[in-house]
Amino acid sequence: MSGDAGEPPRGDTDWRIGVLLVAAAIALTLQEYLGPRVSYEWFAYDPALPTRHGGAAGQWWWTWWSVLGYVLVPLAVVIALPGERARDHHVGLRGLGRYGARVVAAAAALGVVLWLVSTTSAFREHYPFARGAERSAEDQARWLALTAVQLAAAEFFFRGYLLAGLRRVMGDHALFVSMVPFCLIHFNPDRPMWLVFASMALGLGLGVLAMRTRSIWPGVLLQLAVAVALDPARRIATGTRVDWHRLERLAPSAAIAVAVIGAVVALLVYARARNNVLWRGVAKLTVEQWRAIDADGGPGSAQALPPARVHLTVAVVLVVACVTLTLQEYVGQRAQYERWWPYDPATSGPYWSLQGFAWWTGWRVFGYLLLPMAVVALLPGERLRDYYVSPRGFFKHLWIYAVMFALILPAVVIASRTQVFRHTYPFYRLAGRSAFDTWSWELMYALQFLSLEFFFRGFLLQGLRRVMGANAIFVMIVPYCMIHYGKPMAETVGAIFAGVILGTLAMRTRSIWGGVVIHVGVAWTMDLLAIAQCPTDGRPCPR
């Protein structure tokens, strides 16, 4: 499929790829914090409201944010970027005309099969949402229309904006790159893990279909057939009310994030237009460093392999990334430990909570460190020592990390005085109970940061470098941003830019240890500042 990709793939860094992927991370973050999942928290069931008037509020909200995050923001980026055209992002109908009969037949067959499955008692037992009351024809039509809009928006984002936008530089590897965030958006505690794994295959299949037809519409049609057959949205047919208190609590952090991003973008655009000292300084720290990374002829360099064909290492690295992140989300969380080993006052002992964090840390070490190391050892031609594990480059550039820590420290100290900070840190709320609790937790915390840095700044960057060069940094920041979901929105947005900085430094120095030191130093500082404000009589830190 590489032969019809348009502009031939190349290994040098294209700044447009960075813009496309940073914008993708921001759009996904907007969706996470303002869109689908929280819509069911903001639009709560209210029996006092009539179903016909309030039932669709949550889905309308969901649809609006799908259109904004998946269509309008990406389209604005495409229009603003020189050399990009919206029509090149798989929005045409030509491919649908060529393959239309086959797609319609496949959609009909798939819809019939899934509809038959949905009528079985086993399906209804495992998916209680399918037991909702029947809806009127008007409700059915509205649901169908909104679902079609949501599916079209998601298809444009993943198989149009991302896949077509990245393919001109990355070739068919863009298929696996677009699969990773598509897999991660399916994380949901109410959704079984096997469905997330199935979404990996679905993402690859829809990607191949979009690349073959040069159109997102066959994928939309197929998914709409699935949605109609399973009809999982019956649960929205209930009265709802808006929980404005949740919106008010989120509004300040959302406004700050939007204002800061807008100000930074405006300042950089102005500085670039003027080519002033600010822009030259930013270019020296970013663009020139990425060019130096591409010019580096060391192990795994971008010149070592023509990127026009899919390389085994790239495909394996990205598939393993989906698998390990899914395992950690569904098995490696403390909540899973607490479900399997619930607290029992008679047998659990005083360190039951700490054992839950040991479970969490153990899965981070397995998923971020041991499993990727085993994969590297098994891949032909790969050497673990090439994956930035040497401290040699770190000591040479130690002063850079010292300056970074000095710049971050004042912000950490100021944040430590806020209520949100005290309610969040330390994660282990009994860390202030004793020196054993404090340092047992902090050592586990440091170990998971070491594992995290190897995964994102070692395994992913070096694994993708031979095909993508410094573009690998921007591929990495998308899942790196998404693992921060659940934390304050400002912190998640900050992770995008922190990921770019740490990724650039790791590739430039060929060492992950700078990121480890920065992460551990900042995390320990935050925890110790929070613990200093906790009770000293053995009670947990208040939330």
Number of C-alpha atoms within 10 A of each C-alpha: 12 19 12 12 18 13 12 15 23 19 24 19 20 17 14 19 21 20 15 20 24 21 19 25 25 21 21 23 22 20 21 20 19 21 22 20 14 17 21 19 13 20 21 16 19 15 11 9 14 13 16 14 12 19 23 21 22 25 22 17 18 22 21 17 23 25 21 17 26 26 20 16 16 24 19 12 18 21 12 11 14 9 8 14 13 17 10 16 24 24 20 16 15 14 20 21 14 11 14 17 11 13 19 16 12 15 21 16 14 16 21 16 14 16 18 12 15 18 13 10 10 10 15 14 11 10 14 11 15 18 13 15 11 11 13 11 9 10 17 16 12 15 22 17 11 17 21 20 18 22 23 23 23 21 30 27 29 25 32 28 27 23 29 29 24 26 23 20 27 29 27 27 26 22 27 22 26 25 26 26 21 23 25 22 15 18 17 13 9 7 12 13 18 9 14 23 17 12 19 21 15 18 23 19 15 22 28 18 20 26 24 13 22 25 28 29 26 26 27 22 21 21 22 22 23 20 19 19 20 21 19 17 17 19 15 21 25 21 20 24 17 18 14 11 10 12 14 10 10 15 13 12 15 19 12 13 18 14 12 13 15 12 12 11 12 12 14 16 13 14 16 16 10 11 14 11 11 15 18 15 11 14 15 12 14 16 17 13 17 25 15 14 25 24 16 16 12 13 16 22 21 25 21 14 13 14 22 22 16 19 16 12 20 21 19 15 22 22 18 18 22 20 19 18 21 21 17 17 20 18 16 23 18 20 15 16 18 15 9 9 12 12 13 9 9 6 8 13 10 9 11 17 18 19 16 20 22 18 19 22 24 17 22 26 21 17 24 25 20 16 16 23 18 11 17 22 13 11 13 10 9 17 14 16 10 18 26 24 20 15 14 13 20 23 14 10 15 13 11 14 19 14 10 11 16 11 11 13 15 11 10 16 14 10 15 20 13 10 10 12 19 21 14 17 21 24 13 21 22 22 27 26 18 13 10 11 16 19 13 15 22 20 14 19 21 19 17 23 23 22 23 23 27 27 27 23 33 26 26 24 29 30 24 28 24 24 32 30 28 33 27 26 28 27 28 24 26 26 21 21 23 21 15 17 16 11 11 16 21 16 16 23 23 14 20 25 15 17 21 19 15 23 28 24 27 27 28 18 21 24 27 28 26 23 25 22 20 18 20 20 14 16 19 17 16 20 22 19 20 23 23 11 14 21 14 13 9 12 13 16 24 13 11
